[in-house]
Amino acid sequence: MGALRDLLGRARGQVKADLAADRKLRYILLLSAALSLFWIWHRVPNFATRDERWRVVDPLEVLGFYLDDPSVQGLRDGLSHWRAYGPTMYLYGLTALPVIALTVVSGDLGIFANIRAAATKDLFAHWHALPGWVWTGTIVLARLTTVVLAVGCVYLVYRIGTQLRDRATGRLAALLLALTWALVSLTHEAGEDVPMLFCLLLVLYLSLRFLETGDGDLVVAGAGLTGLAMAFKLTAGIGVIFFGVAYLLRARRSADFWDSVYRPTVIKRSVVLGLLVFFLSFPSVFAEGPMVVLERIGRGVSAKSSPHGWLYDHPSWWWITRSYLNGLGWPLFVGVLGGLAATLGRLRERSRETDGVIVILSGLVVALGVFSLWAYLRTHHLMPTIPLLVLLLAIALRRLAERRKRLARVLVVGLVVSTAIYTGIGTVGYASQPRDQAVSYISSNAGPNATVETYPWDPQEAAVPHGLETYRWSNRTDTSQSIGDWMGDLPERCPDFIALNHQQAMLYLASENHSALSASYTDPTVEAYLRDLLYTDTYPYEIGGRFGPEPIFLSTGSPRDSTWDLLQAGVNPRSIQYGDPQDFGVDQYVIVLERTGNCTVGSLSDP
């Protein structure tokens, strides 16, 4: 504990020294915070993504198990009732404590037992089981924690750039990362990507410090942090590569290479601490033992090597390119490629800076090698590599400035301005997301005891207000009833509003050759129902509002162009994000219909 306190004390001292020595640093950190905090409450009390839902819900469900059985066994049951929980259980459990404390003060702690019972029904029942203010509080507090860690990532990139070259390099790298859409989008949800990235960048910094000092305690500390980072996400295993390469490069500088490599005390302490932190970072270990972690690793590896649903028709390079384009935008994407090429051309130089660059490149190459084996990727999967590319670009631009200052300045200004515009467009979009607009419309026009019908299985994908009675196929009485037959029974339910999403609804109107996804939405009964609902007076509903960009299949039958999908990913930041119903862009499209009469099929009458 004394060593940890000393390490934290030195870290605080370093931050204060950097802020005092570089007045521009604080403005870069403030910029990062401002972008990350903008409209941080979007979608609440709903969730930004499925991952966010489970990261926020997991500790609350464990609490529900404990309330049902306030014993050690109750906790064990809570920790083992589903998957192997990782360190986000600890992190977001802590952030939820203020909300839990409020329920204790108000005498409502028992509400957390409701979500356990509701989980046996469907996800909508699970969501409606807790009051909206509880979801809002836990989600916003979790996102604020992510924002703090993201600003920390920007600072660590500054420190790494400064360590590698000088403060100007650190400032440029930090500024570019702060403006990167990949990071800003991830700060608007609670997840494991940003906490992992913070730990990984700290590992990289410590490995560079070891390269300079040879202090074995840095290796041990790095091993512990790598174990924690890998518990968040296994791809953080490149932290092992960082230290392994730094270890060998440091030994190369000594008179006796093998004597410098063989440091048994450092190696043993590092391995033990790394493994210990890794396994104990999974709370499920306390309920089911270490094997649950090994099973989790096996599932993770096998899942990435197999196609994900309909995402089967593109090679890994397509997914990698699209994800980088979306996370960086075209100008910065081209910039990091140029920075990488310039870096490779300077590797023959023997200098401390080059050694540091080799450490970064080693992790980057291994990460990309692993990603190339995956069947599909999303932008957030590539997040461990983006700060590395930004650092290499900043170093290349600073080197260029030594020879051609004016050209370097023009390139820097162009990259900063274009990236700021790209990310700014994406960030401002949080204030006017189609699903949020649809929810606001229904909430503003709904009377007492109003009802709404929608067709997604997951409320995270739906545009319905929390607390409003929601009719959905996932809660049908007859579980053998098809979705088409259930839709046909609309007059029996007679909801006040119907919310039609892009997926689970509108895609039934697309031709089979529109996309790989639309081919799975083929049901003549559902298509006929939707056309009657939208284009005839068969049902007493009229369109109250259309929210979001309209799908092209509503105006043309042309197939979706995968090449354009790839190219536009770096032009419009809100075109894609995950490749499923959580996406930005057209996947957010919602049509809200409002009832205008009694539910008498074939005619309209006064309500």
N, C-alpha and C positions, 0 to 999 in steps of 0.2 A: 504493500500500500504506500510505503514511503517513496518508492521509485515512481509509482503512478502519480503521486502528488507532485513530485519533482518535475515529471514530464509535463503535467498540466500547467504547472507554474511557468516552465520555460516556454510553453506554447502561448500562454497569455502575454508573456513578456515580448515574444516575437511579434505578435499581432499589434501590440501597442507601439513597438519600435517601427514597424512598417507603416502604420498610420501616421506616425509622427514624421517619418523620413520622406514619405511620398504622399503629398496632399491630394493628388488625383485619385489615389486608391479608394478613398471613402466615397467619392462620387460614382466610381464604378460599382462599388458594393451597393450603394443606394439605388442605382439604376437597376441592378439585378433584383433587389427587393421590390422596387416599384413594378417591374414587369411581372414578377411572380405573384404579387399581391393583387394585381388588377382583377377585379370581379372574382375574387377568390371564393365567393359564396355561390357561384353558378351551380345550377341543378339541385341545390339543397332544398328540401330534405331528401332529395334523391341523390343517386351516386353518379359520379362522372364516368366510371368504368366498372366492369364486373370485379376487377382486382381490388378497386377501392372498397367496394361493398364488403368483400370478404376480409380485407385487412381491418376494417372498422368493426365488422360484426364478430369476428373470431373471439376477441376477449370478452365481449358482451355475452356470447353464448356460453362460454366457460363460467361466467358469473351466474348465468341462468341455471346451469347444472348444480352449482354450489348452493344456490338458494333452495333448490328442490331437495338437496341432500347436503346440508352444511357439515361436511366431514372431508377427511383426506380422500376417501373413496369418491365423493362427489366431484372433487377437483380432478381426480384421475379419470373419471368418466367423461368429464368435460374436455380434457386434453386428448382423449383417445377416441371420441365419438365420430371423428371424420378423418381428415388427412393429417400428416405430420406438420405441426405448426412451427414456423420459424421465428426469428428474432423480432419480426413485426408484431408478434403477439405481445412481447414485452413493451416495445416502443409505443404502439397505439393503445395498449392497455393503460400505460402511464398518462397519455394525453387524454384519455377518457375519464380519468379520475375526477376532475372538477364536475363533470356532468353527473357522474355516479354520486358524488358527494351531495349535489343538489337534490337528487332523488331521495337520499337518506334524510336530509333536512325536511323535505316535504312529505316524508312518509310513503313515498312511492317506489321504494327500492324493489318491491315485488314485481314491478312491470317487466323486469328483465327475464323473469321466468316465462313470460308470455311468448317470447320469440322461439323458445325451445319447442313449445307445443305447436306454434304456428308453422314451424319448419316442416312438419309432416304433411301439411296441406299443399301449399305452393309458395313461390317466392313473393307473390303479391300479399298473401296473408302474413308472411314473414315480415314484410316491409310495413304493413299497416298495424302490426302488433305493438309497435312502440309509438309514442307521441312524436309529432313532427319536430318539436323542440329538442328532443333527445337526439334524433338523427342529425339535426342541424348543428347542435353543439359538438357532438363527437366528430362529425365530418370536418367542420371548419377547424377545430383544434388540431386534428390530424394533418390537415393541409398546411396549417401554419408551421407545424413542425417540419414538414417537407420544405417549406420556403426557407426556414432558417438553415437547414442542411444544404440547400441549393446555393445560398449566399456563401456558405462555408466552402462549397466546391469552387466557386469563383475565386475566393481568396486563396485556396490551395493551389489553383492554377497560377495565380500571380506569384505565389511563393516558389513554385517549381520553376517557372520561367526566370525568376530572379536568381534562383540557385544555379540554373544552367548557364545563364549569360549575364543579364543585368536587369535593372528595374524596368527599363523601357520595354524589354521583351516580356517581362511579367505583366506589365500594364496592358500591352496589346493582346496577349493571350487571354487575360481575364476579361477584357472588354468584349472580345469576340465570343467567348463562351457565354457571357452575360446576355448577349444579343442572340444567341442560338435558339431557334424555335424548338429544337429537340429538348433542351433543358427547360425552357419556359412552359411548354405544354405539360411536362411531367410534374412541375410544381403546382399545377392546378388539379392534382389528384393525390390521394394518399396511396402510397404503394411502397415497394421495396427498391425500386431503381435508384432513386436519389440517395437514400441512406447507404445503399451499396456503393454508389459512386463516391460519396464522401469518404468512406472507409478506404476504398481502392486508391483514391488520389493521395490520401495520407500515407498509404503503404508506398506509393511511388516516391513521395517526398522523402520518406525515411530511407528508402533504398539509395536515393541520390546523396543523402547526408552520410550514409554509411560509405558510399563510394569515395567521399571526401575524407572522412575521419577514421574509418575502420573500426568504429566503436561496436563491439559485439552486442551491447544492450539494444542497439537499434535493430539488429537482426531479430532478436527475441521479441521486441515490441512489434516489429513488422509481421512476424509470424502470427502473433495473437490477433492483430488487426486483419490479416488475411483470412484467418479462420472465421472471424465475424463477418467479413465481407462475403465470403463464400456461403455462409449460412443465409445471408440475404438472397444472393443469387450465385449459382455455381460458376457462372462465367467470370466472376471475380477471381477465379483461380489463376488468372494471369499475374496476380500479385506475387505468386510463387516464382514466376518467370522474372519479374522485376528484380527480386532479391537474388535469385540464382545467378543472373547475368552480372548484377552489380558485385556480387561476392567474387565471381571469377575475375572480373576486370580489376577489382581491388587487389586480388592476389597477384595478378600479372605485374602490378607496379612494384611488388616487393622483390627483394633479392632472392628469397627462397619461395618459389611459387607453391610447392606442395606443403611446406610448413604453414604457409598462410591459409591454404585451403583446409587443412586438417586442424579444426578447432573443435574438438569433441564436446566440450562443455557448452559452447554456443549452439552447436548443432542439436544436441540432445534437448537443451532447454527450449529451443525453437520448435522442434517437432512436437514435444509434449504439450507446450502451451498452445500451439496452433490447433492440434487435435482436440485438446480439452475445450478451448473456446468454441470451436466449430460444433462439437456435439452438444455442449451445454447451452448453446444458443437456440437449440430446438427444445421448447418446453415439453414436447411430447415424449422426450427421452425420460422424463421423470415419471411418466405413466406407463410407457411401453418398453423402455430400454433402448439401447443404441441401435438395434437392428432396424427400428422404424426409420432412422435417418438413411441407412444404406438402401432400404426399399424406396425411399423418396428419391435418392440419387438415381436408382435404376429406372424409375418411372420417368424422371426428367430427361434422361438420356434417350430413352426409347421414344418418347413423345416428339422430340425434335427431329428425329430421323424419319418420321412418317408423315404423310400428307395430313393437313389439318382441314377436315371437312371438304369444302369445295375448292380449297386453295391448292390445287394439284397441277395446274397446267402451266406453271412457270418454273424455270430452273432457279437455283439459289442465287446466281449472279443477278437475276432480274429483281429478286426481292431485296438483295443487298443494295443495289443501285437505287431502287425506288425509295428505300428507307432512308438512305443518306440524302437523297434529293429532298425528301420531305423534311428531314430534320435540319438541313443546312440551307436549303434554297440553292438555286443554280449558281449564283456568283461565288458563294462561300464553298460550294462543292468543287467548282473549278479551281478555286484558290487553294484548297487543301490538297488537291491532286498536284498542283504546281509546287506547293511547299514540300510534298513528299518526294517529288522528282528531284527538286533542288537538294534535298537532304541526302538522298542516295548518292548524288554526285560528289558529296563532300566527305564520305565515310572513310576515305583513305587518310585523311588528316589525323594526326595523333595529338589529341588534346583532351583536357578534362571535359570540355563541352561535348566533344564527339563521343566520349565514353557515355555521357548522360543520354545523348541522342540514341546510342546503341541500346541502352536499357529500355527506352521508350519504344523503339522500333521492334525489339524482341517481343514485347507484350502485344504490340499491334499485330505483328505477323502471326503469332500463335492464335490470337483471338479471331482474326479473319480466316485462318485455316480451319478453326472449329466451326465458325459460322458457315463456311462453304459446304459443310457436310449436312447442314440442316435442310429440311424440305421446304421451309418457309421462314421468313423473318419479318419482324416489325421494327419500327423506328426505335422503340425503347430497348430492344435487344442489343442494338449497336451502341447504346449509350456509353459503355466502358471505353470505347475507342474514340469517341468524338473529342474529348479533351486532349487526347494524345495527338490527334491530327491538328487540332488548333495550336497546340504547343509547337509542333514541327513547322507549321505555317508562320507563326510569329518569329521563330528563330530564322527562318529563311528570309523573311522580309527585313529583319534587322541586319542580316548579313548583306542583303542587297543595298540597304541604306548606306553602308560603308563605301560602296562603289558608285552607286547611282542614286543619290539621295532624292532627287526630284521624282524619278520614276517610282521609287519605293513609296514616297508620300502619296502620289496619285493612286497607286494600288491600294494602300491602306485606307484612304478616304473612300474610294469606290467600294471596297469590301464592307467597311463599317456602315456607310450610308445604305447600300443595297440590302444588307442583312438586317439593318434596323427597320427598313420599310417592310421587308418580308415578314419579320417576326412581329412588327407592330400591327400589321393587318391581321395576323393570326390571333394576337393577344386581344385586340379590340373586339374581335368576333365573339369573345366570351360574353359580352354584354348583350348580344342579340342572337343567341342560339335558337334555332327553330323549335326545338322541343320545349325550351323554357318559354318561348312566346306562345306556343300552343297551350301549355299549362296555365299561363296567365290569362289567356282568352277564356278557357273553361272556368277558371276560378272567378273571373269577373262577371261571367254570365250565368253561373250556376245559382239556382235558388236553394231554399232549404230542402234537405233530403234528396238532392239531385243525384243522378247516377250516370256513369259513363261506361261505355263498352270499348274494349281494345283487344288486340289479338296476339301481341308478343307474350312469351312465357315469362319474361323477365321485366320487372318494373323499371330497371335501369335503362332499358331500351324504349320504354313507353313514355308517352306524353300525357300523363294523368296526374291530377293533384293528389297529394297525400291526404288520406282521411276520407276521400270521396268513395262511396260504394262503387266497386269496379266489377263489371261482368267480364269474364275472360274464359276462354276455352280450357285453360289449364285447371280450372276449378269446376268443370262440368260434373253433373250428377252421374251421368252414364259415361263411364270411362271408355267404353267401346265406340262412342259416337264420334264420327269423323268431324273435322273442323268445318267442312262444307255443310254437313247436315246441321251442325250446331248453329252456324251462321244463319241458316234458313229459319231457325226458330226465333229470330229477332223480335217478331211481334209479341211473343210471350214475355220477353224481358222488357221491351219498350224503354230503353235507356234514354235519358235526356240528351246525351252527347255520344258520339262515336268518334274515336281517334284512330285514323288509319296511318300506320307507319309505312315507311319504304319497304322494309323487310317485314315478313309475316303478314303483309297485306298487299301493297301496291305492286310488288314484284309478280304477283299472280297475273297481272295485266301485261307483263312483258313477254315478248316472243321467246321461245326456247333458245334461239341462237343469239340472244342479246348478250349473254354472259354465261360463264360457267355456273354462276349462282342462280340465275333465272331458270336454268334448266331443271333445277330441283324444286321450283315453284310452279308445278304444272298440275292443275286441278280444275276441270271444266265447271264443276259445281261452284267452287269459290269464285272463279272468274265471272260466272254469270251473276252471282250474288253482288259482287262489287260493281259490275256494270249497271245493274238495276239500281243499286244504292246511289251511284254517282250521276247516272245519265238518264234515269227515268223517274216517273212518279210512283213507282211500285211501293216504295216506303216513304212515310211522311218525314223526310229529312232533307234539309238543304245545307249546302256548304257554308259554314260560318267563316272559315279562313283557311288559307293555304300558307304553310310556313316552311321556308327553306327553298333551295334551288330545285326546280322541277326535274324529275328524271327524264332523260331524253326519250325513253321508250313511250312516253305519253304523247309525244309529238312526231316521232319517227320510229320505224321498225328496224332501223339499221343496227347491226351488231355492235357491241361495245368494242372500242378500239384499244387494245392492250398497249400499243405503242404510245398513244396519246395519254393513257393512264400513267405510263411511266414518265413521260415528259412533263405533264402538268403537275406532278408531285412536287417539283421544285419551283413552280410558278405560283401556285395557290396553296398556302400553308394549311388551309382548312379543306383540302381535297380528300385526304386519307389520314388515318392514324393507325388503325389496327387491322383493317381488312375484314371487319365483321360489323354487326349492328351497333357497335360502340363508335363507329367512324364519324368523322366530321363530313362536311359536304352533303352529297345527295342522300346519304344514309340517314341524315337527320330530317329528311322531308316528312311532313305531317299534314294531313288534311283532317280538319275538325268539322264534323257534321252536327247540326243542332236540330232537335225534333221540332216540327212545326204543327203537328196535329196528332190525333189519336192513332194508335198502331193498328190500322185497318188495312190489310194488304190490298193494293190496287187502287186506293183512293185516298184523298186528303180530307181531313175534317178539322174543325176548330179544336184546339186543345181544351 
